[in-house]
Amino acid sequence: MPRIIVSPVKMIGEMAARHGAREMITLIAEDHNFHRPGIIDPTRHLHVKVSDIDFASRDGLIAPQESHVAEIADFARAWDQTSPLLIHCWMGVSRSPAAALIAALAANPDLDDAELAANLRRVSPQATPNTRLIEIGDAYLARSGRLVSAVKSIGRGADYVGDAPFVLEFEPAASSG
């Protein structure tokens, strides 16, 4: 079963090693430092330079754009799903959960948005997917409002209580043969 590991930046090495991840999506601002774990294939590491905001860019902050969602979706479509995909942001609460939903739907377009969002809530009580990423992802992936509605239905996550990486599992894409 395909798995996406969502983690805060300070736990990416541990999560990559524990789960055998070889591919990674990073969603942090350009000026934030991090170290790509050695287990991650450098050619399969996407760094999306984006801030955790839901409004237009200002004061050096970079709001999520369609180009960011396109990068996430294209990367996820090329993910072979035999090993987990590691997605992280600074705290693992907003940008990376949103990217995990987008990646899962890009790689497996037949997934049910509501079931996927409900699964996200089960495995992460504190996840609050970035609204702007979700809205752009919904439009970019032609979900016709289903992704936005699904994320609204799970509501805001619980207050942040500390680092809580999680695993989002979903059914694999049906084979086309």
Secondary structure, 3 states (H helix, E strand, C coil): CCEEEEEEHHHHHHHHHHHCCCEEEEECCCCCCCCCCCCCCHHHEEEECCCCCCCCCCCCCCCCCHHHHHHHHHHHHHCCCCCCEEEEECCCCCHHHHHHHHHHHHHCCCCCHHHHHHHHHHHCCCCCCCHHHHHHHHHHCCCCCHHHHHHHHHCCCCCCCCCCCEEEECCCCCCCC
